[in-house]
Amino acid sequence: MKILKKLKLLYPIGYIAIKESNLIKISIILLSIIIIPTIILSWIFAFKYYKKNNNKYLPNWNYSLIIELIIWIFPIIIILILSYLTFVNTKILDPRNINIKKKILKINTISLDWKWFFIICKYKIAIINEIVVPINKIINFNITSLNNMNSFNIPSLSGQIYSMPNMTTQLNSFINKTSFLNGFSSNYSGEGFSDMNFNFYSLKKNDYFIWIKSIYFMNKILNNKKYLLLLKKSFNNKINYFNKIYIK
């Protein structure tokens, strides 16, 4: 069970991750309809046609309509079902679209060397290696990278999407319960990429506003000088907050 709990997609929390997890489970079940009988039959055939047994030997046998139908019809049906599920869910799970009528919170997400830089646009707050969001809101991540291609990944929330220089990708997520999740980079981008971990918290509305106020009380300014320091390559970066952004 401890090993299974490490497979975050089996224990999803976010709306997108739940849909993805269900799709994976359905696919595994459908594929098992072919794989399990194939494994069982291979043992049955090996035992039945073992050279030392006394079963009837038919050296000229070369065709069976029943076997032919079984080995073709069932796989074709499974492929058609999986094709339909893939086609439908490609639209449902499109990173740029989430079919829930809720307010949107935009978070600009930038992968630096080797840390994550988040800007909560509405409140003009910048954070290193931490995201805090309210529950029952669509979270719209605008994702890009400073230098190297990375992969923004929160498996239990919304899966992963690449962050690339000179372009922006979109990832939407939705969560309706309080939680603490781990996020990380799942794409090699240099010697410090394994340190690119961040915390994700979802809070109730009142708790979220208390957290916002606590950031404002810090009175930490992000100016050009501090921003240039952030852009430098660094390892094992600690969580840091900025409540005033003055970058030109």
Backbone bond lengths (Angstrom), bond angles and torsions (degrees), N, CA, C in turn:
res aa  C-N    CA-C-N  psi(-1)  N-CA   C-N-CA  omega(-1)  CA-C   N-CA-C  phi
1 M - - - 1.470 - - 1.521 112.21 -
2 K 1.353 116.29 -35.55 1.463 119.62 179.91 1.519 110.90 -64.37
3 I 1.345 115.83 -37.30 1.462 119.93 178.29 1.522 110.16 -66.67
4 L 1.351 117.01 -42.63 1.461 121.06 -179.67 1.527 111.82 -63.65
5 K 1.340 116.64 -34.98 1.463 120.07 -179.25 1.521 112.24 -66.97
6 K 1.335 116.38 -21.27 1.458 120.08 176.32 1.526 111.34 -74.45
7 L 1.337 116.69 -18.88 1.464 120.98 175.94 1.521 108.21 -84.37
8 K 1.334 115.00 90.84 1.465 121.07 -169.69 1.527 113.35 -60.05
9 L 1.333 117.53 -29.97 1.465 119.64 -178.74 1.535 112.45 -67.77
10 L 1.343 116.45 -17.28 1.460 119.27 176.76 1.526 111.41 -81.90
11 Y 1.339 116.74 -12.95 1.466 121.94 179.77 1.535 109.10 -129.69
12 P 1.339 117.25 62.70 1.465 120.38 -175.39 1.526 112.23 -75.21
13 I 1.327 115.13 154.72 1.463 121.77 177.10 1.528 110.31 -122.43
14 G 1.312 117.29 -44.05 1.458 121.49 -178.38 1.520 112.97 -75.08
15 Y 1.320 115.86 159.02 1.468 122.77 -177.93 1.532 111.51 -57.51
16 I 1.335 117.36 -48.05 1.463 121.56 -178.01 1.525 110.27 -66.71
17 A 1.338 117.10 -44.49 1.471 120.81 -178.88 1.530 111.17 -62.49
18 I 1.334 117.52 -37.11 1.467 120.84 177.74 1.529 110.45 -62.95
19 K 1.333 116.48 -44.87 1.469 120.63 178.09 1.528 111.02 -62.52
20 E 1.330 116.30 -43.18 1.463 120.36 179.86 1.530 110.84 -64.55
21 S 1.336 115.83 -42.04 1.463 120.29 -179.98 1.526 110.95 -62.98
22 N 1.333 116.70 -43.51 1.475 120.61 178.64 1.525 110.95 -61.87
23 L 1.337 116.43 -39.87 1.463 120.74 179.74 1.529 110.53 -64.54
24 I 1.334 117.10 -42.28 1.460 121.09 178.74 1.525 110.68 -63.86
25 K 1.330 117.21 -44.13 1.471 120.93 -178.86 1.524 111.07 -63.95
26 I 1.334 116.57 -43.02 1.472 120.18 178.73 1.527 110.29 -62.63
27 S 1.341 116.56 -42.13 1.472 121.24 179.53 1.520 110.98 -62.52
28 I 1.331 116.69 -42.17 1.467 120.74 179.40 1.531 110.52 -63.38
29 I 1.334 116.57 -43.35 1.473 120.58 179.32 1.525 110.87 -61.98
30 L 1.336 116.52 -45.48 1.469 120.35 -179.42 1.523 111.58 -64.19
31 L 1.332 116.46 -42.77 1.462 119.42 179.26 1.526 111.69 -67.65
32 S 1.342 115.70 -30.40 1.469 119.57 178.93 1.528 111.72 -65.58
33 I 1.346 116.22 -27.23 1.474 120.34 178.14 1.528 110.40 -60.76
34 I 1.339 116.43 -29.65 1.472 120.60 177.34 1.522 111.16 -91.93
35 I 1.332 116.30 -45.74 1.470 120.58 -171.35 1.524 112.45 -66.94
36 I 1.349 117.49 -47.80 1.474 120.52 -175.42 1.534 111.83 -63.27
37 P 1.361 119.39 -50.05 1.470 118.09 176.70 1.527 113.07 -59.82
38 T 1.337 117.46 -35.30 1.464 120.51 179.33 1.523 110.98 -62.28
39 I 1.338 116.25 -44.04 1.472 120.53 178.92 1.533 110.71 -64.73
40 I 1.341 116.00 -44.23 1.477 120.20 -179.89 1.526 111.03 -63.20
41 L 1.342 115.97 -45.06 1.474 119.68 -178.44 1.523 112.06 -65.52
42 S 1.332 116.93 -32.89 1.466 119.17 178.99 1.530 110.96 -62.81
43 W 1.330 116.23 -36.35 1.469 119.89 176.15 1.529 111.32 -72.61
44 I 1.327 116.09 -39.69 1.478 119.77 179.01 1.526 110.58 -62.05
45 F 1.340 116.34 -46.53 1.469 120.32 -179.57 1.530 111.41 -64.27
46 A 1.344 114.50 -40.39 1.468 118.10 -179.51 1.534 110.49 -62.49
47 F 1.323 117.19 -38.29 1.470 121.13 179.78 1.525 110.86 -74.56
48 K 1.334 115.56 -44.46 1.467 119.41 -175.31 1.527 112.24 -64.99
49 Y 1.337 116.77 -38.81 1.464 120.37 -175.25 1.520 112.85 -105.03
50 Y 1.318 115.69 22.71 1.464 120.15 173.70 1.523 108.93 -63.39
51 K 1.326 117.60 137.38 1.472 121.05 -168.68 1.533 114.30 -63.03
52 K 1.345 116.67 -21.91 1.458 118.61 -176.86 1.528 113.94 -89.35
53 N 1.362 117.88 -6.28 1.468 117.70 -179.49 1.534 110.39 -83.85
54 N 1.323 115.20 176.10 1.465 120.26 -173.83 1.519 113.52 -108.07
55 N 1.330 118.70 18.83 1.463 121.25 178.78 1.521 110.52 -67.66
56 K 1.294 114.71 156.91 1.458 121.33 -176.34 1.529 110.87 -63.14
57 Y 1.326 115.81 133.80 1.464 122.19 -178.37 1.521 109.13 -101.64
58 L 1.328 116.93 123.12 1.475 122.10 -178.46 1.527 109.07 -123.22
59 P 1.304 117.89 83.87 1.478 120.65 -175.57 1.521 113.80 -66.78
60 N 1.328 119.03 -21.73 1.464 121.66 -177.26 1.529 113.08 -97.70
61 W 1.329 116.13 2.08 1.471 119.28 179.79 1.527 109.74 -70.60
62 N 1.326 118.18 133.07 1.470 119.94 -179.27 1.525 113.85 -146.05
63 Y 1.337 118.73 3.46 1.459 117.84 -176.85 1.528 110.91 -156.87
64 S 1.358 114.95 139.59 1.467 121.76 173.60 1.521 107.70 -143.34
65 L 1.314 116.59 119.03 1.453 121.19 -179.26 1.530 111.08 -62.58
66 I 1.320 116.97 -39.67 1.472 121.08 -178.51 1.525 110.77 -62.99
67 I 1.345 115.17 -48.04 1.473 118.92 179.03 1.529 110.98 -62.71
68 E 1.318 115.56 -41.53 1.468 120.43 -179.58 1.535 111.09 -60.41
69 L 1.321 115.72 -43.64 1.471 119.55 179.10 1.530 111.57 -65.21
70 I 1.336 115.88 -42.47 1.469 120.04 -178.03 1.529 111.02 -63.54
71 I 1.327 117.30 -46.87 1.468 119.83 -173.96 1.527 112.92 -74.71
72 W 1.337 117.38 -12.12 1.465 119.75 178.10 1.532 112.66 -107.78
73 I 1.309 118.10 -44.42 1.468 120.83 -172.65 1.522 111.39 -66.36
74 F 1.338 117.81 -48.99 1.468 119.85 -177.02 1.531 112.84 -63.36
75 P 1.336 119.63 -46.61 1.473 118.54 176.21 1.522 113.76 -61.11
76 I 1.333 117.23 -37.21 1.466 120.34 178.95 1.525 110.57 -64.30
77 I 1.339 116.25 -43.00 1.474 120.39 177.84 1.533 110.64 -60.75
78 I 1.339 116.46 -44.79 1.474 120.90 179.58 1.525 110.46 -62.14
79 I 1.323 117.44 -43.40 1.474 121.80 179.80 1.525 110.49 -62.24
80 L 1.334 116.78 -41.64 1.465 120.30 179.32 1.527 111.23 -64.20
81 I 1.326 116.91 -41.57 1.464 120.79 178.98 1.529 110.25 -64.84
82 L 1.338 116.94 -46.49 1.466 120.94 178.99 1.530 111.41 -63.22
83 S 1.318 117.08 -36.38 1.466 120.98 178.06 1.523 110.64 -64.07
84 Y 1.320 115.79 -42.51 1.470 120.30 178.58 1.532 110.35 -63.80
85 L 1.333 116.56 -46.76 1.470 120.38 -179.94 1.526 110.99 -61.02
86 T 1.332 116.48 -40.97 1.461 120.75 179.10 1.523 110.98 -63.36
87 F 1.325 116.09 -45.29 1.470 120.55 -178.62 1.526 111.21 -62.98
88 V 1.327 117.43 -46.74 1.469 121.98 -177.61 1.520 111.10 -66.86
89 N 1.333 116.93 -46.61 1.457 120.72 -174.83 1.527 112.83 -75.53
90 T 1.325 117.64 -20.82 1.459 119.77 173.65 1.524 110.20 -60.17
91 K 1.317 116.53 -37.57 1.465 121.20 177.61 1.524 111.32 -76.98
92 I 1.335 116.58 -45.33 1.468 120.64 -177.56 1.519 111.46 -62.17
93 L 1.342 116.81 -40.73 1.460 121.60 -175.37 1.529 113.17 -97.89
94 D 1.317 116.49 17.78 1.467 120.65 175.57 1.525 109.07 -55.39
95 P 1.359 118.42 125.81 1.477 120.65 -177.88 1.525 113.88 -57.51
96 R 1.337 117.38 -23.76 1.461 119.87 -177.09 1.525 112.96 -93.54
97 N 1.311 116.19 4.42 1.463 118.48 -175.18 1.523 110.06 -142.52
98 I 1.330 116.29 133.03 1.462 120.41 174.35 1.529 107.33 -142.35
99 N 1.307 115.58 121.95 1.462 121.00 -169.62 1.526 111.58 -87.62
100 I 1.325 115.45 64.14 1.467 121.46 176.23 1.532 107.68 -135.06
101 K 1.331 116.08 130.33 1.465 120.13 -178.63 1.531 110.09 -86.71
102 K 1.340 114.83 83.81 1.457 121.59 178.44 1.524 108.75 -137.62
103 K 1.326 116.03 161.74 1.453 120.65 176.67 1.521 110.27 -67.43
104 I 1.329 115.05 152.40 1.463 120.76 -175.06 1.526 110.79 -108.79
105 L 1.320 116.18 135.22 1.459 122.63 173.37 1.528 107.38 -112.86
106 K 1.335 116.78 118.74 1.464 121.18 -177.63 1.519 110.47 -91.94
107 I 1.316 114.65 134.02 1.465 121.00 177.68 1.528 108.29 -130.39
108 N 1.323 117.06 114.74 1.459 121.32 174.08 1.524 108.66 -75.99
109 T 1.314 115.72 128.38 1.467 121.94 -173.79 1.523 109.36 -123.14
110 I 1.328 116.26 121.53 1.465 121.30 -176.59 1.522 109.03 -126.12
111 S 1.311 116.54 125.64 1.466 119.83 174.95 1.523 109.05 -90.01
112 L 1.343 114.72 120.12 1.457 121.94 177.98 1.530 108.27 -106.69
113 D 1.314 116.62 179.38 1.464 121.22 176.93 1.519 109.99 -97.73
114 W 1.319 124.37 105.61 1.452 127.70 -6.27 1.510 105.67 -125.75
115 K 1.330 115.07 89.59 1.463 122.92 -176.15 1.524 108.34 -162.18
116 W 1.333 114.61 166.14 1.465 120.97 177.00 1.525 109.49 -109.24
117 F 1.320 115.27 133.27 1.458 122.17 -177.93 1.525 108.19 -117.20
118 F 1.339 116.38 117.48 1.463 121.87 -176.25 1.529 110.09 -115.68
119 I 1.327 115.34 138.30 1.468 121.15 174.90 1.523 108.32 -124.94
120 I 1.330 116.74 116.10 1.468 121.02 175.24 1.521 106.60 -85.27
121 C 1.324 115.57 102.81 1.472 121.61 -167.91 1.537 113.14 -59.10
122 K 1.315 116.40 -43.61 1.464 120.55 -174.36 1.528 112.00 -60.90
123 Y 1.319 116.74 -37.20 1.470 121.04 -174.90 1.533 112.55 -105.69
124 K 1.353 115.66 -0.49 1.471 121.29 178.28 1.521 111.55 53.80
125 I 1.331 113.71 48.80 1.463 121.88 178.47 1.529 108.31 -115.64
126 A 1.329 116.47 134.86 1.461 121.78 176.39 1.522 109.42 -114.97
127 I 1.326 116.25 139.47 1.461 121.01 -175.64 1.524 109.18 -139.05
128 I 1.324 115.17 141.65 1.455 121.36 173.10 1.531 108.72 -100.17
129 N 1.329 115.26 123.41 1.474 122.72 171.68 1.528 115.31 61.87
130 E 1.320 117.04 32.65 1.466 119.52 173.52 1.521 110.15 -157.55
131 I 1.332 115.76 140.84 1.464 122.15 173.03 1.523 107.67 -127.13
132 V 1.331 115.66 133.32 1.462 121.13 173.76 1.527 106.90 -128.29
133 V 1.338 116.24 126.54 1.458 120.34 -176.83 1.532 109.63 -132.64
134 P 1.329 117.08 157.23 1.471 120.03 173.51 1.528 110.04 -83.50
135 I 1.309 117.25 151.21 1.463 120.40 176.09 1.529 109.70 -74.46
136 N 1.312 115.02 162.36 1.473 122.87 177.10 1.529 113.37 63.05
137 K 1.327 116.23 31.93 1.456 121.55 172.15 1.522 108.83 -133.19
138 I 1.328 115.80 144.18 1.461 119.62 173.17 1.521 108.20 -74.53
139 I 1.312 116.71 128.17 1.452 121.94 178.99 1.526 107.95 -101.44
140 N 1.319 115.62 117.45 1.458 121.56 -179.33 1.531 109.17 -104.09
141 F 1.336 116.10 108.15 1.457 121.45 178.37 1.530 109.37 -91.74
142 N 1.333 116.88 121.33 1.459 122.35 170.82 1.528 106.61 -97.98
143 I 1.311 116.62 109.97 1.466 120.97 -165.51 1.526 111.47 -112.59
144 T 1.325 115.22 130.51 1.461 121.15 175.40 1.519 108.89 -146.76
145 S 1.331 116.29 -179.96 1.456 120.72 -178.66 1.518 109.98 -136.99
146 L 1.319 115.91 149.68 1.465 119.87 178.61 1.517 111.15 -76.95
147 N 1.332 117.11 -51.16 1.465 120.71 -176.06 1.520 112.88 -125.15
148 N 1.325 116.07 -67.54 1.461 121.13 -172.73 1.524 112.29 -95.13
149 M 1.324 115.17 153.17 1.459 119.54 175.09 1.520 109.14 -71.56
150 N 1.323 116.33 131.88 1.458 122.83 176.67 1.521 108.89 -126.68
151 S 1.317 115.06 -178.67 1.463 120.22 177.25 1.519 108.84 -133.64
152 F 1.322 115.70 114.01 1.463 122.45 179.02 1.526 108.06 -79.51
153 N 1.331 116.43 119.21 1.466 119.16 -169.86 1.528 111.73 -139.18
154 I 1.344 115.64 119.01 1.470 122.40 169.45 1.538 105.27 -127.93
155 P 1.330 118.02 88.30 1.473 121.01 -170.32 1.526 115.14 -54.81
156 S 1.328 117.83 -40.09 1.466 120.39 -176.14 1.516 113.31 -79.20
157 L 1.345 116.43 -9.76 1.463 120.02 -176.64 1.516 112.29 -105.00
158 S 1.328 116.79 -57.89 1.465 118.58 -172.57 1.522 113.61 -152.66
159 G 1.323 117.66 15.88 1.457 118.35 179.56 1.513 112.23 75.95
160 Q 1.336 116.26 -153.23 1.462 120.28 -174.18 1.523 111.52 -127.87
161 I 1.330 114.16 157.59 1.459 121.30 172.70 1.524 107.62 -152.70
162 Y 1.318 116.18 147.74 1.466 120.11 -174.60 1.519 111.94 -76.76
163 S 1.332 114.29 145.93 1.465 120.97 170.20 1.518 107.24 -111.05
164 M 1.342 116.76 127.79 1.461 121.16 -173.73 1.519 111.08 -132.53
165 P 1.326 117.20 147.07 1.467 120.39 179.38 1.533 111.85 -64.46
166 N 1.321 115.41 146.49 1.467 122.90 174.53 1.522 114.03 63.30
167 M 1.321 116.91 21.57 1.462 119.69 173.53 1.528 108.94 -156.87
168 T 1.316 115.51 161.00 1.464 121.42 -178.08 1.517 109.74 -122.39
169 T 1.322 115.86 132.13 1.457 120.79 172.97 1.523 109.22 -111.71
170 Q 1.313 115.75 158.31 1.462 121.60 -176.50 1.529 110.18 -114.65
171 L 1.312 115.13 140.25 1.458 120.45 172.63 1.518 108.23 -141.22
172 N 1.325 116.41 123.80 1.464 121.44 178.22 1.521 109.79 -107.67
173 S 1.308 115.87 143.79 1.461 120.03 177.49 1.519 109.04 -144.97
174 F 1.322 115.17 162.98 1.459 121.21 -179.90 1.516 107.98 -147.94
175 I 1.337 115.84 135.51 1.462 120.66 179.35 1.522 108.60 -139.98
176 N 1.322 116.53 137.21 1.469 120.16 -175.62 1.531 113.06 -118.49
177 K 1.326 116.44 17.92 1.466 119.84 176.81 1.530 109.62 -143.50
178 T 1.317 115.16 152.42 1.458 119.84 177.93 1.529 109.31 -69.80
179 S 1.332 115.09 142.66 1.456 118.10 -176.15 1.523 110.84 -164.68
180 F 1.324 114.53 167.15 1.458 122.58 170.07 1.523 107.08 -128.46
181 L 1.335 116.78 123.76 1.456 121.75 -178.09 1.527 110.14 -127.67
182 N 1.313 115.00 158.61 1.465 120.95 175.82 1.520 109.78 -103.86
183 G 1.319 115.56 133.96 1.459 121.48 173.95 1.513 109.47 -117.72
184 F 1.333 115.70 159.47 1.463 118.74 -177.23 1.524 109.96 -163.47
185 S 1.325 115.03 172.60 1.453 120.92 172.36 1.515 108.32 -94.01
186 S 1.324 117.49 129.06 1.466 120.98 -179.18 1.525 111.39 -111.35
187 N 1.336 115.92 24.69 1.458 120.40 177.38 1.525 108.74 -133.95
188 Y 1.327 116.28 126.84 1.467 120.00 -177.29 1.524 110.68 -62.68
189 S 1.336 116.29 126.22 1.466 120.68 -178.09 1.532 112.07 -136.20
190 G 1.324 116.04 22.84 1.452 119.15 179.59 1.518 111.41 127.81
191 E 1.319 115.70 179.50 1.463 120.65 -171.31 1.520 113.81 -64.46
192 G 1.338 119.20 -21.23 1.458 120.22 -177.47 1.515 114.60 -102.28
193 F 1.357 117.37 8.75 1.464 118.51 -173.04 1.532 112.59 -65.56
194 S 1.342 116.94 -29.79 1.465 119.81 -178.74 1.526 112.15 -68.26
195 D 1.335 117.38 -14.02 1.470 121.37 176.21 1.527 112.40 -91.24
196 M 1.332 117.12 -0.33 1.470 120.48 -175.95 1.530 110.98 -82.23
197 N 1.307 115.37 63.71 1.463 121.64 177.35 1.522 109.38 -106.44
198 F 1.322 116.34 152.01 1.456 119.99 176.96 1.521 110.06 -146.53
199 N 1.320 114.87 158.75 1.465 121.36 179.16 1.522 110.34 -96.59
200 F 1.319 115.63 142.82 1.464 121.64 175.56 1.527 108.14 -124.37
201 Y 1.336 115.93 122.83 1.465 121.75 177.69 1.523 109.28 -119.99
202 S 1.316 116.48 137.07 1.464 120.86 169.31 1.536 107.53 -116.10
203 L 1.324 115.03 128.49 1.464 120.58 -174.06 1.521 111.05 -122.94
204 K 1.323 115.82 159.53 1.451 120.44 170.86 1.526 109.40 -65.83
205 K 1.329 115.95 157.10 1.462 121.05 -172.89 1.529 112.90 -53.52
206 N 1.320 117.71 -48.20 1.469 120.81 -179.18 1.520 112.01 -64.38
207 D 1.329 116.35 -41.77 1.463 120.59 178.68 1.525 111.01 -65.12
208 Y 1.328 114.95 -35.07 1.470 119.18 179.71 1.535 110.79 -65.28
209 F 1.319 116.76 -43.77 1.472 119.42 178.84 1.527 111.66 -66.73
210 I 1.319 116.87 -33.59 1.476 119.97 174.73 1.532 109.41 -63.00
211 W 1.335 116.63 -41.09 1.462 120.83 178.18 1.528 110.79 -64.21
212 I 1.337 117.43 -42.75 1.466 121.39 178.25 1.532 110.22 -58.93
213 K 1.328 116.75 -46.23 1.465 120.99 179.86 1.523 111.52 -62.06
214 S 1.337 115.80 -37.45 1.465 118.77 179.48 1.528 111.57 -64.91
215 I 1.324 116.89 -32.36 1.469 120.48 176.32 1.527 110.50 -69.18
216 Y 1.337 116.42 -42.09 1.467 120.10 179.58 1.529 112.01 -61.75
217 F 1.318 116.46 -33.84 1.467 120.31 -179.86 1.536 112.37 -69.78
218 M 1.321 117.33 -17.75 1.469 119.84 -178.45 1.523 112.93 -70.02
219 N 1.321 115.41 -30.70 1.469 121.25 178.46 1.536 111.47 56.28
220 K 1.334 115.60 50.93 1.462 120.76 178.78 1.528 108.68 -107.14
221 I 1.314 116.21 123.78 1.459 122.58 -174.08 1.528 110.51 -101.08
222 L 1.330 115.57 135.78 1.462 121.16 172.73 1.523 108.02 -105.13
223 N 1.312 116.40 101.74 1.463 121.34 178.48 1.527 110.07 -106.10
224 N 1.329 116.99 -176.76 1.466 121.18 -177.05 1.529 112.36 -58.88
225 K 1.325 115.91 -40.51 1.466 120.49 -178.23 1.532 111.05 -63.18
226 K 1.326 116.87 -47.62 1.465 120.87 -179.88 1.531 111.20 -68.54
227 Y 1.326 115.42 -34.01 1.457 118.97 179.68 1.532 110.84 -66.43
228 L 1.318 116.88 -41.02 1.465 120.53 177.72 1.533 111.16 -63.12
229 L 1.322 116.61 -33.58 1.463 120.24 175.77 1.532 110.85 -66.80
230 L 1.344 115.96 -37.60 1.467 120.43 178.06 1.526 111.67 -63.42
231 L 1.318 116.24 -33.15 1.462 120.57 -176.46 1.526 112.90 -72.41
232 K 1.318 116.94 -16.67 1.460 120.18 179.90 1.534 110.37 -73.07
233 K 1.316 115.02 150.09 1.459 120.07 178.72 1.527 110.02 -65.30
234 S 1.323 116.15 133.74 1.463 120.45 -179.54 1.521 109.69 -153.69
235 F 1.347 115.78 159.69 1.451 122.33 -174.98 1.525 110.49 -119.30
236 N 1.345 115.67 153.78 1.471 121.83 174.55 1.530 111.90 48.50
237 N 1.313 115.45 52.99 1.461 120.29 -175.96 1.527 111.35 -74.14
238 K 1.311 115.39 134.55 1.453 121.54 179.63 1.531 110.78 -82.82
239 I 1.318 115.69 160.48 1.467 121.00 176.12 1.528 108.88 -66.23
240 N 1.321 115.35 134.74 1.464 120.04 -179.18 1.527 109.15 -142.39
241 Y 1.334 116.59 145.98 1.462 121.76 -175.69 1.529 110.20 -121.84
242 F 1.346 115.14 146.53 1.464 121.46 174.08 1.525 107.81 -137.71
243 N 1.331 116.62 128.25 1.468 119.29 -178.43 1.523 113.03 -107.82
244 K 1.314 116.29 -0.94 1.464 120.56 175.33 1.516 108.04 -136.69
245 I 1.319 115.98 124.95 1.463 121.00 -175.72 1.525 109.06 -115.60
246 Y 1.323 115.77 115.76 1.471 121.89 177.55 1.523 108.01 -127.86
247 I 1.316 115.53 80.92 1.470 121.09 -179.26 1.530 108.50 -118.45
248 K 1.323 115.73 129.54 1.473 120.34 178.70 1.521 110.10 -113.73
